[in-house]
Amino acid sequence: MRHVMVASLLSLSLVAWAAPADVEALLQGVDEVVAPGALVGQVAVFGDDAFTVLTGAKGKSRLANIGAARYGAGRIVLGGHEGLFGNFDRPAQVALVTNIVRWLADGQAGARVLLHGHRGWRAPLEAAGFEVVQVDTGGLAAALPGAKVLLAAGAQLSAADQAPLIETIATWIQDGGGFFDAVPIWGWQQVTGRQDIAGYGANRVAARAGLSLGAGTVDGTGPNGWLADRVGLDLSHAQRALARLLAPEPLTADEQPQISAVLTEAAGTVPTDDTLLLPQLEAAIAGLGDTAVPTAQNPLALDQPLARLAVVLDHQAMRRAPIDQLQAHPAAATFPGAVAADVPSVEATILVDTKVPDWTSTGLYAAPGEVIEVTVPAAAAGSGLGVRIGAHTDTLWGLDRWQRFPEVTRATGLAQQVTRFGNPFGGPVYITVPRNSQLGVVPVEIKGAVEMPYFRAGVTPVDQWRARLRHLQAPWAELATDKIVLTVPASVVRDLDDPEALMMVWDTALDSLADLRTTSRLRDRPERIVSDQQISAGYMHSGYPIMTWLDVPPTMVDRDKLVDGGASTCWGFWHELGHNHQRGWWTFGGTGEVTVNLFSMYLCQRVSNEQVADNSWLNATRRNEAVTKYMAEGSDFDKWKSDPGLALMMYAQLQQAFGWGAFQRTFASYEAAAEGELPGNDDQKRDQWLVRFSRTVGRDLSPFFEAWGVPTSQAARDSLSDLAPWCPADVNLGLAFTREG
């Protein structure tokens, strides 16, 4: 298998980029573009006649989130999120959309604009004098000849059978039409399950002009959104970035991350038949070979842009390779790990209960580069079931250092009765189940995988575990209950004698989480914790699965540490599981990292034998000093919101005064509330937290909230006038006050 594409070095020169007049025409009257709550995607800009219009931040870099291009006699604009163009309460946003349509129409007054998507644009465009016509996909081809601009819904152009319409649109643009679309590709991928960026409808049109929507995201550059500051327009163009990389002058400290980020995004976005950028990228990495293999011992950082570029292109090549050409990737030997050649493959039938959604563990492991065969009954084929190889779902493309290959898992649907599938990196084999499946229990036959150490509490005999299962030679192991699954290196379970007792502790933790939130201990699926060579963010992060690093598994499988270690050992586990159990109803602005730690403290007490006042993470002795200082300085709520440890002391005081039962009863009141009774914004959340907790404990907590500087409404406070007020006289001393309640 080819791991680096080789081509003769092409002559590279600085390509043409945006004439200032184009950028100024598109940004006239625009100071800042806002899109509240939008996770804005990137735009790859790589064509000779393509240019960047607006950039967003990616770490220290600036990447395009609006790009434009000339294509023949026509023009194209792509944006990384429809929200960038929809805030018509702002004159700058109205200016942006009218500028775009004027530019696409080449200044033609009263031009006809087809609304295939982005239908909210009708009012501002009609106000600007354009003729606006709404059209569906079926009528689009017939409507194009009389129109000057098409605002497209690219998702409706993404099916393979839309190829003739794509060509009709492309020809229309070349003849003078103007094309626009804006969508975050990550969202399209989530909704459709497709990963082929080049297959998105707008990309099928625009990539031939050197523009493509990418799967990455960018952050804001201004106080409210994205500044129209013309920063990064040059080196956010992939061809210009590559030319600068290959120039004899060394890159500056600012150019290194910029060029690496731009080329990484573009290389992962351009279609396989691209002739504008891809040949130049392939030529640039010729000769690197397997030196471009990231490992923990030899990570690839931003100062190795060509090696990182080779990894991206290698990833693309592997994605395209047919199953018959599957081979193990060199990086798999170090992570996730190899399977010895003499380990026999097996045939197994797994009974998959489709009432349990998402991943079903099979206890099998696909060796790197080996093909497995999955067979399902005819009635189950094409019903939404899938197969996944690999648990390490974090992708690392956006990180400054890669300590492993940035993407090592593979998944596909089981559209046919028999599916042949594999992963160059190998991994545990899972059957994936959609929510609300009605298939019942489905027998799934799997051939070609090897057994892995797998223990399911209450099902796997402990004597078989001790005698054989824990010694199986797959590199990863799983320990499972109906409530949680731990994915750890097999090496850490070789000496695990009593997995049943260990998993009882984990089940106690999961039950305790449900008890505090006052929801059922029965779960629709188990939580998962997966350890990894490198994760996408932090030391641990929540989600499905929860992810953590490789130094954590020895603690995960040590029952004594879990029950005796307290916060110093277990806080991370309980914290991330807590995130998966938070409710937005009682988590207002500034408390995302606070209410989660109610679960952390509760599990430290219930499972790890550490009382709240003694909790080593809370560190009441030090926090008390912070409380005293905070209140002496006037209890500034903005400071409270910015310091999760300080804010948690307010909740700890409530716990010490009224006990965990008060929290449980308060949480239960939310769970029992009708939808219309639940809070919808932060003001309502603070008010309801005050009122509901006060009613639970039978005391008016308004003075307590006031002491802490947490704002509530007069109406909420007045509603508690029938209750006796409560606030400890020594509230400013932290946890050292007389308990009441």
C-alpha atoms as one frame of an Amber mdcrd trajectory, in Angstrom:
protein
   0.000   0.000   0.000   1.223   3.474  -0.799   1.715   5.527   2.364   2.972
   8.677   0.663   2.010   9.741  -2.844   5.049  10.469  -5.002   5.185  12.847
  -7.959   7.796  14.868  -9.746   8.409  18.253  -8.201   6.361  20.860  -9.985
   7.352  24.436 -10.532   5.589  26.493  -7.882   5.036  30.198  -8.048   2.976
  32.601  -6.049  -0.526  32.278  -7.431  -2.808  35.170  -8.087  -4.997  36.112
  -5.174  -7.828  38.483  -4.407  -7.732  41.811  -6.071  -8.408  44.304  -3.242
 -11.425  45.545  -5.190 -13.136  42.139  -4.869 -12.623  41.937  -1.127 -13.682
  45.528  -0.607 -16.793  45.039  -2.718 -17.811  42.047  -0.592 -17.028  43.668
   2.771 -18.216  47.216   2.138 -20.115  48.385   5.226 -19.203  45.243   7.176
 -17.246  45.612  10.403 -18.005  42.370  12.233 -20.061  39.312  11.327 -21.934
  37.724  14.223 -23.527  34.293  14.415 -24.552  33.634  18.031 -24.158  30.009
  19.027 -22.870  28.938  15.612 -19.938  26.529  15.354 -18.603  28.032  12.149
 -16.830  25.830   9.629 -13.794  26.443   7.462 -13.507  27.095   3.752 -10.525
  25.706   1.853  -9.263  28.295  -0.647  -6.856  26.835  -3.203  -7.667  27.855
  -6.787  -5.719  30.310  -8.927  -8.741  32.613  -9.099 -10.005  31.927  -5.583
  -9.492  34.196  -2.592 -10.328  34.556   1.085 -12.934  37.108   2.152 -13.181
  36.575   5.921 -11.066  34.595   8.374 -11.613  32.980  11.757  -9.156  31.947
  14.437  -7.687  28.471  14.782  -5.264  28.727  17.671  -2.674  31.247  16.515
  -3.737  30.920  12.883  -6.317  32.543  10.642  -8.292  30.270   8.334 -10.981
  31.209   5.844 -14.634  30.970   6.791 -15.858  32.886   3.743 -14.154  32.369
   0.396 -14.866  33.435  -3.155 -13.685  32.641  -6.651 -14.118  33.580 -10.276
 -14.965  30.650 -12.527 -15.056  31.358 -16.236 -17.346  34.344 -16.615 -19.099
  33.518 -13.356 -18.467  33.794  -9.639 -18.798  31.668  -6.482 -18.986  32.441
  -2.744 -18.933  29.814   0.025 -19.398  30.360   3.760 -18.699  28.084   6.702
 -22.100  28.486   8.394 -25.481  29.825   7.342 -25.578  31.712  10.653 -22.895
  34.074   9.361 -25.512  35.561   7.039 -28.747  35.391   8.978 -28.642  38.089
  11.658 -30.602  40.731   9.749 -31.104  42.893  12.823 -27.546  44.096  12.180
 -26.976  46.491   9.287 -23.535  44.935   8.743 -25.121  41.540   8.115 -27.636
  42.986   5.676 -24.749  44.721   3.926 -22.854  41.429   3.702 -25.643  39.489
   2.005 -26.506  42.283  -0.421 -22.803  42.764  -1.217 -22.450  39.053  -1.951
 -25.426  38.989  -4.307 -24.318  42.190  -6.071 -20.844  40.733  -6.570 -22.215
  37.401  -7.776 -24.491  39.284 -10.191 -21.500  41.302 -11.430 -23.318  44.487
 -10.465 -26.409  43.799 -12.581 -29.261  45.871 -11.150 -32.502  44.018 -10.451
 -30.905  40.644 -11.222 -33.014  37.512 -10.773 -31.953  35.506  -7.709 -33.017
  31.882  -7.253 -33.675  30.858  -3.653 -32.994  27.130  -3.635 -31.725  27.478
  -0.044 -31.142  30.394   2.375 -34.753  31.466   2.013 -34.480  33.961   4.849
 -32.590  36.195   2.425 -35.743  37.089   0.498 -36.657  40.251   2.445 -33.262
  42.016   2.412 -32.676  41.113  -1.235 -36.077  42.342  -2.378 -35.487  45.520
  -0.385 -32.215  45.928  -2.305 -34.084  45.702  -5.644 -33.393  42.106  -6.662
 -36.038  39.870  -8.226 -36.238  36.860  -5.914 -37.719  33.551  -7.070 -38.065
  30.448  -4.916 -37.266  27.159  -6.652 -37.071  23.506  -5.630 -34.493  21.004
  -6.803 -36.748  19.514  -9.453 -37.262  22.880 -11.125 -33.742  24.192 -10.730
 -32.308  23.248 -14.130 -35.196  24.882 -15.963 -34.942  28.054 -13.850 -31.220
  28.670 -14.307 -31.211  30.210 -17.832 -33.281  33.185 -16.720 -31.389  33.782
 -13.476 -28.159  35.534 -12.552 -27.591  34.231  -8.982 -28.309  30.899  -7.269
 -28.452  30.658  -3.483 -28.128  26.897  -3.244 -29.050  24.229  -0.703 -26.005
  22.066  -1.270 -27.285  19.169   0.791 -30.001  18.636  -1.832 -27.322  18.384
  -4.526 -25.255  15.737  -2.747 -26.832  12.529  -3.997 -24.963  10.651  -6.723
 -27.920  10.939  -9.088 -27.622  14.741  -9.013 -24.480  14.608 -11.210 -26.265
  15.900 -14.347 -27.688  18.844 -12.402 -24.247  19.583 -10.935 -22.807  19.807
 -14.438 -25.675  22.029 -15.570 -24.997  24.397 -12.661 -21.238  24.428 -13.322
 -21.776  25.281 -17.000 -24.245  28.006 -16.034 -21.652  29.545 -13.684 -18.963
  29.463 -16.355 -21.330  31.310 -18.650 -21.762  34.111 -16.107 -23.899  32.844
 -13.236 -23.253  33.462  -9.557 -23.384  30.589  -7.013 -23.590  30.740  -3.199
 -23.902  28.241  -0.372 -23.007  28.214   3.313 -23.147  25.298   5.697 -20.912
  23.730   8.352 -19.745  20.476   6.802 -19.366  18.929  10.261 -23.132  19.362
  10.684 -23.895  17.809   7.304 -21.672  14.870   8.221 -23.466  14.382  11.532
 -26.911  14.488   9.956 -26.132  12.259   6.974 -23.386  10.021   8.357 -21.340
  10.773   5.227 -17.638  11.568   5.502 -16.877  12.395   1.866 -16.417  16.156
   2.046 -16.006  16.361  -1.714 -19.449  14.778  -2.104 -21.308  17.727  -0.559
 -23.286  19.364  -3.353 -21.731  22.835  -3.187 -18.258  21.322  -3.115 -19.048
  19.284  -6.237 -19.612  22.617  -7.953 -17.069  24.907  -6.327 -14.020  22.642
  -5.996 -13.347  22.992  -9.733 -12.855  26.719  -9.031 -10.581  26.049  -6.035
 -13.094  26.482  -3.201 -14.428  23.841  -0.846 -16.243  23.768   2.462 -14.125
  21.876   5.012 -14.937  19.866   8.117 -12.815  21.994  10.468 -14.101  24.911
  12.528 -12.876  28.383  13.415 -13.346  30.628  16.428 -14.306  34.274  16.472
 -11.819  37.088  16.085 -13.818  39.944  17.609 -15.868  40.674  20.715 -19.030
  39.230  19.194 -17.956  37.275  16.135 -15.647  37.549  13.128 -13.980  40.847
  12.327 -13.885  42.017   8.722 -10.280  43.051   9.363  -8.642  41.603   6.204
  -6.201  39.652   8.398  -4.893  36.352   7.011  -6.225  36.772   3.480  -2.875
  35.872   1.914  -1.623  32.773   3.743  -5.088  31.327   4.226  -4.833  30.497
   0.515  -3.390  26.992   0.277  -1.292  27.506  -2.852   0.247  30.661  -1.441
   0.885  28.877   1.866   2.611  25.997   0.038   4.708  28.379  -2.043   5.808
  30.153   1.140   6.674  26.823   2.762   8.872  25.823  -0.162  10.560  29.203
  -0.432  14.237  29.329   0.669  13.620  31.769   3.514  12.890  30.041   6.863
   9.355  30.300   8.174   8.734  32.727  10.997   7.237  31.612  14.298   3.868
  33.004  13.195   4.005  31.408   9.750   4.650  27.857  11.014   1.229  27.235
  12.602  -0.529  29.247   9.902   0.901  27.270   7.002   0.558  23.924   8.740
  -3.105  24.569   9.568  -3.995  25.827   6.096  -2.321  22.954   4.260  -3.692
  20.329   6.639  -7.239  21.576   6.121  -6.877  21.914   2.358  -5.245  18.499
   1.917  -8.117  16.849   3.774 -10.726  18.715   1.775  -9.751  18.747  -1.911
 -11.354  16.051  -4.084  -9.279  13.144  -5.323  -9.398  14.368  -8.920  -8.253
  17.895  -8.077  -5.672  19.316 -10.484  -5.263  22.743  -8.877  -3.570  21.884
  -5.579  -3.270  18.137  -5.069  -0.431  17.516  -7.574   1.586  20.271  -5.940
   1.019  18.811  -2.473   2.035  15.347  -3.651   5.180  16.712  -5.235   6.092
  18.595  -2.068   6.056  15.462   0.107   7.773  13.149  -2.365  10.532  11.183
  -0.677   9.369  11.527   2.942   8.248   7.885   3.057   7.441   6.340   6.420
   9.339   9.038   8.304   5.985  10.820   8.354   4.580   8.452  10.992   3.602
  10.142  14.265   4.284   8.249  17.499   4.588   9.152  21.170   8.368   8.898
  20.831   8.482  10.961  17.614   5.446  13.258  17.528   4.802  15.481  14.537
   4.523  19.144  15.486   3.771  22.331  13.604   7.456  22.770  12.781   7.179
  19.673  10.539   4.523  20.862   8.085   5.573  18.608   5.209   5.470  15.494
   7.378   2.045  16.509   8.697   0.914  17.151   5.144   2.067  13.644   4.203
  -0.021  12.215   7.047  -3.129  14.008   5.787  -2.640  12.765   2.230  -1.888
   9.284   3.519  -5.159   9.351   5.432  -7.033  10.366   2.292  -5.395   7.572
   0.302  -6.349   4.973   2.919  -9.937   6.195   2.946 -10.160   5.745  -0.815
  -8.432   2.365  -1.021 -10.736  -0.592  -1.790 -11.038  -3.264   0.864  -8.971
  -5.724  -1.198  -5.982  -3.369  -0.894  -6.238  -3.010   2.883  -2.906  -3.205
   4.712  -1.670  -2.426   8.200  -0.425   1.106   8.604   3.119   1.445  10.021
   1.817   3.602  12.893  -0.474   0.799  14.078   2.472  -1.120  15.521   2.882
   1.494  18.247  -0.766   2.510  18.581  -3.282   1.000  18.965  -0.946  -1.988
  18.707  -0.170  -5.049  16.643  -1.613  -8.556  16.813   0.958 -11.321  16.503
   0.737 -13.305  13.284   0.267 -16.594  15.130  -2.856 -15.449  17.022  -5.709
 -17.382  15.375  -8.763 -15.661  14.001 -12.178 -16.953  15.014 -15.750 -17.213
  13.830 -18.319 -16.010  16.357 -22.017 -15.209  16.513 -22.899 -12.187  18.650
 -26.466 -11.658  19.820 -27.082  -7.922  19.504 -29.950  -6.531  21.581 -31.089
  -3.609  19.454 -33.014  -2.082  22.364 -29.555  -0.884  23.489 -28.401   1.887
  21.116 -24.920   2.857  19.908 -21.966   0.492  20.419 -22.395  -3.185  21.232
 -19.118  -4.762  22.336 -18.378  -8.091  20.672 -15.296  -9.209  22.591 -13.492
  -9.422  19.237 -10.555  -7.481  17.846  -9.700  -6.773  14.210  -5.957  -6.946
  13.596  -4.447  -3.953  11.750  -4.924  -4.344   8.006  -6.938  -7.570   8.267
 -10.356  -7.926   6.654 -13.246  -9.163   8.761 -16.572 -10.403   7.412 -19.836
  -9.432   9.125 -23.059 -11.245   8.269 -26.537 -10.182   9.402 -29.954 -11.684
   8.659 -31.674 -10.409   5.531 -34.254  -8.534   7.610 -31.494  -6.594   9.375
 -29.513  -5.585   6.276 -29.905  -1.909   5.500 -31.833  -1.290   8.712 -29.331
   1.090  10.290 -26.979  -1.408  11.923 -23.277  -0.796  11.394 -19.846  -2.087
  12.256 -17.123  -0.048  13.928 -13.477  -1.032  14.262 -11.695   0.982  16.928
 -12.695   2.699  20.158 -10.322   5.677  19.903 -12.702   8.101  18.226 -10.888
  11.341  19.097  -9.416  12.972  16.002  -6.297  15.089  16.444  -6.081  16.991
  13.165  -6.398  20.384  14.823  -3.750  19.811  17.518  -0.261  21.301  17.445
   1.368  17.897  18.136   0.367  14.438  16.967   1.547  11.662  19.277  -0.320
   9.078  17.229  -1.936   8.984  13.820  -4.684  11.618  14.069  -7.562   9.332
  13.085  -7.490   5.608  13.795 -11.080   4.350  13.750 -13.314   3.193  10.913
 -17.071   2.589  10.722 -19.526   1.622   8.019 -23.141   0.610   7.664 -24.284
  -2.973   7.244 -26.238  -2.288   4.079 -25.944  -5.852   2.775 -26.242  -9.234
   4.413 -22.458  -9.707   4.119 -20.026  -6.833   4.644 -16.248  -7.078   4.321
 -14.527  -4.380   6.317 -11.247  -3.521   7.988  -9.084  -0.849   9.528  -5.384
  -0.179   8.793  -4.985   0.462  12.529  -7.126  -2.396  13.855  -9.224  -2.151
  16.996 -12.082  -3.631  19.006 -15.055  -4.632  16.868 -18.441  -3.125  17.704
 -21.857  -3.474  16.166 -23.521  -0.071  16.108 -27.257   0.229  16.667 -29.464
   3.227  15.824 -31.833   4.570  18.438 -35.390   3.275  18.369 -34.475   0.150
  16.440 -37.303  -2.378  16.260 -35.183  -5.363  15.218 -35.151  -7.120  18.580
 -32.236  -9.467  19.206 -30.177  -9.901  16.028 -27.577 -12.667  15.528 -24.477
 -11.178  13.898 -21.787 -13.510  12.552 -18.221 -12.198  12.507 -15.293 -13.949
  10.797 -11.632 -13.004  10.691 -11.251 -11.202  14.023  -9.342 -12.472  17.065
 -10.561 -12.770  20.638  -9.695  -9.976  23.047  -9.757  -9.976  26.855 -13.414
  -9.230  27.537 -15.307  -9.555  30.801 -19.012  -8.906  31.212 -20.148  -8.787
  34.825 -22.776 -11.378  35.649 -22.182 -13.208  32.363 -18.498 -14.118  32.023
 -17.416 -16.841  34.502 -14.612 -15.502  36.680 -12.734 -18.817  36.477 -12.651
 -18.554  32.665 -11.413 -14.994  32.972  -8.569 -16.042  35.240  -7.610 -19.159
  33.309  -7.807 -17.907  29.719  -9.569 -14.685  28.813  -7.277 -12.178  30.514
  -4.283 -13.759  28.750  -5.623 -13.348  25.204  -3.116 -11.540  23.023  -5.128
  -8.709  21.489  -3.616  -5.361  22.561  -6.827  -4.014  24.151  -9.325  -5.310
  26.700 -12.825  -4.394  27.836 -14.560  -4.728  31.191 -18.319  -4.279  30.968
 -21.577  -4.096  32.870 -25.010  -2.946  31.745 -24.024   0.488  33.056 -20.437
   1.096  32.001 -17.708  -0.291  29.723 -13.996   0.323  30.322 -11.623   0.061
  27.339  -8.026  -0.333  28.524  -4.732  -1.787  27.299  -4.764  -5.551  27.743
  -1.522  -5.335  29.719  -3.304  -3.755  32.709  -5.772  -6.635  33.135  -3.314
  -9.535  33.015  -3.150  -9.615  36.832  -6.778  -8.629  37.489  -8.121 -11.507
  39.571 -11.575 -10.270  40.524 -13.162  -8.166  37.767 -16.587  -8.854  39.256
 -15.724  -6.977  42.454 -14.117  -4.166  40.472 -17.137  -3.649  38.246 -19.463
  -3.631  41.257 -17.671  -0.449  42.348 -18.187   1.102  38.927 -21.860   0.114
  38.986 -22.189   1.718  42.417 -20.771   4.911  40.945 -23.223   4.868  38.033
 -26.141   4.173  40.365 -25.033   7.028  42.609 -25.015   9.423  39.665 -28.608
   8.440  38.885 -29.573   8.700  42.552 -28.294  12.250  42.900 -30.037  13.356
  39.712 -33.105  11.340  40.803 -33.433   9.468  37.542 -33.712   5.725  37.004
 -30.728   3.482  37.670 -31.699   1.601  34.519 -29.902   2.993  31.469 -30.708
   2.875  27.791 -27.017   2.206  27.128 -23.861   1.880  29.240 -21.462   4.780
  29.649 -18.002   4.189  28.166 -14.520   5.251  29.215 -11.711   4.744  26.700
  -8.013   5.353  27.347  -5.893   6.698  24.501  -2.328   7.612  23.568  -3.516
  11.191  22.977  -6.940  12.791  23.226  -8.425  15.828  21.545  -8.714  18.049
  24.619  -7.695  18.122  28.275  -6.630  15.319  30.581 -10.076  13.725  30.304
 -13.190  14.807  28.487 -16.814  13.798  28.664 -18.924  12.307  25.898 -19.570
   8.915  24.380 -17.059   7.649  25.042 -15.387   9.565  27.862 -11.723   9.802
  26.852  -8.570   9.773  28.958  -4.839   9.121  28.650  -2.845   5.904  29.038
  -1.573   6.676  32.544  -5.128   6.315  33.891  -6.044   2.626  33.212  -4.057
   1.175  36.155  -6.329   3.175  38.455  -9.448   2.286  36.476  -8.891  -1.426
  37.202  -7.754  -1.045  40.828 -10.727  -1.512  43.146  -8.823  -0.428  46.256
  -7.807   2.882  44.702 -11.361   3.577  43.597 -12.835   3.038  47.048 -10.042
   4.546  49.136  -8.379   7.091  46.877 -10.743  10.021  47.311 -10.644  13.013
  44.999  -6.891  12.885  44.534  -7.345   9.575  42.698 -10.916   9.517  41.364
 -11.994  13.113  40.799 -11.392  12.932  37.041 -13.621   9.868  36.548 -16.438
  11.237  38.644 -16.133  14.677  37.051 -16.452  13.485  33.448 -19.264  11.094
  34.317 -20.868  14.064  36.054 -20.739  16.078  32.835 -22.697  13.297  31.157
 -25.373  13.679  33.858 -25.714  17.465  34.149 -29.040  19.087  33.395 -29.170
  22.439  31.667 -32.215  23.420  33.717 -30.103  23.970  36.823 -26.809  24.888
  35.136 -26.745  28.599  34.361 -23.949  30.750  32.913 -20.711  30.286  34.831
 -21.719  26.944  36.386 -20.892  24.483  33.611 -17.792  23.473  35.578 -19.574
  23.874  38.922 -22.798  21.858  38.984 -20.866  18.977  37.433 -18.821  18.834
  40.607 -21.868  18.143  42.713 -21.606  14.697  41.135 -17.847  14.668  41.704
 -18.254  15.410  45.421 -21.177  13.030  45.786 -19.258  10.108  44.262 -16.151
  10.962  46.273 -18.323  10.575  49.362 -20.468   7.612  48.312 -17.856   5.577
  46.433 -14.400   6.855  47.364 -14.993   7.463  51.090 -14.150  11.155  51.227
 -16.564  13.550  52.910 -17.351  16.889  51.310 -15.588  18.984  53.964 -12.504
  16.776  53.598 -12.561  16.611  49.801  -8.995  17.083  48.614 -10.030  18.762
  45.348 -12.347  21.186  47.116  -9.541  21.942  49.596 -11.820  23.785  52.014
  -8.965  25.297  54.024  -7.656  27.195  51.006 -11.063  27.840  49.501 -12.303
  29.388  52.750  -9.661  32.080  52.387 -10.858  32.731  48.850 -14.482  32.998
  50.056 -13.550  35.511  52.749 -11.587  37.612  50.266 -14.354  37.416  47.648
 -17.058  38.619  50.010 -14.848  41.289  51.540 -14.357  42.703  48.039 -18.078
  42.919  47.367 -19.092  39.496  45.944 -18.602  40.283  42.260 -20.753  37.803
  40.309 -18.489  38.010  37.258 -15.594  36.837  39.422 -17.793  34.073  40.880
 -18.617  32.848  37.366 -14.962  32.820  36.363 -13.761  30.707  39.324 -15.403
  27.235  39.450 -13.618  26.319  42.689 -14.905  29.423  44.431 -18.421  29.004
  43.038 -18.530  25.384  44.191 -18.109  26.567  47.783 -21.588  28.103  47.630
 -23.030  24.707  46.718 -20.857  23.000  49.328 -22.281  25.309  51.984 -25.785
  24.291  50.950 -24.788  20.629  51.090 -23.247  20.968  54.541 -26.292  22.830
  55.832 -29.090  20.777  54.269 -27.521  17.518  53.090 -27.560  15.728  49.750
 -31.255  14.989  50.180 -32.050  18.653  49.569 -30.288  18.509  46.219 -32.052
  15.286  45.313 -35.488  16.673  46.144 -34.729  19.873  44.238 -33.487  17.955
  41.197 -36.590  15.769  41.399 -38.791  18.866  41.175 -37.205  19.691  37.828
 -37.597  16.126  36.584 -41.306  16.190  37.482 -41.984  19.613  35.972 -43.975
  20.060  32.796 -41.950  21.334  29.856 -43.512  24.781  29.997 -42.524  25.142
  33.645 -38.792  24.682  33.037 -36.432  27.654  32.691 -35.440  28.866  29.248
 -32.667  31.382  29.948 -30.073  32.195  32.589 -32.243  34.661  34.492 -34.983
  32.056  34.785 -32.471  29.366  35.737 -31.096  31.418  38.638 -34.588  32.334
  39.783 -35.822  28.756  39.675 -32.741  27.435  41.454 -33.386  29.918  44.280
 -37.101  29.214  44.484 -36.994  25.452  44.077 -34.162  24.936  46.577 -35.789
  27.325  49.058 -39.096  25.462  48.802 -37.290  22.163  49.228 -35.626  23.185
  52.498 -38.420  25.423  53.753 -36.228  28.528  54.116 -35.879  31.659  52.022
 -32.365  31.503  50.606 -32.512  34.991  49.067 -30.089  36.473  51.644 -27.683
  33.609  51.004 -27.771  34.193  47.255 -27.303  37.918  47.868 -24.273  37.269
  50.074 -22.730  35.280  47.246 -23.627  37.928  44.674 -25.766  35.592  42.551
 -28.457  37.797  40.984 -32.142  36.884  41.150 -35.293  38.820  40.339 -37.411
  40.721  42.817 -40.386  38.604  41.761 -38.548  35.401  42.661 -37.515  36.807
  46.023 -41.022  38.086  46.760 -42.448  34.635  46.045 -40.556  33.333  49.091
 -41.864  35.904  51.570 -43.774  33.238  53.490 -40.513  31.478  54.413 -38.074
  32.459  57.129 -34.895  33.953  55.616 -31.687  31.947  55.818 -28.049  32.920
  55.582 -25.369  31.821  58.076 -23.817  34.718  59.980 -20.391  33.341  59.113
 -21.142  32.654  55.439 -17.955  34.558  54.565 -15.897  31.890  56.342 -16.719
  29.213  53.784 -17.550  25.818  55.228 -16.850  26.899  58.819 -20.360  27.940
  59.877 -23.092  26.687  62.192 -25.148  24.149  60.365 -28.886  24.629  60.234
 -31.667  22.857  58.602
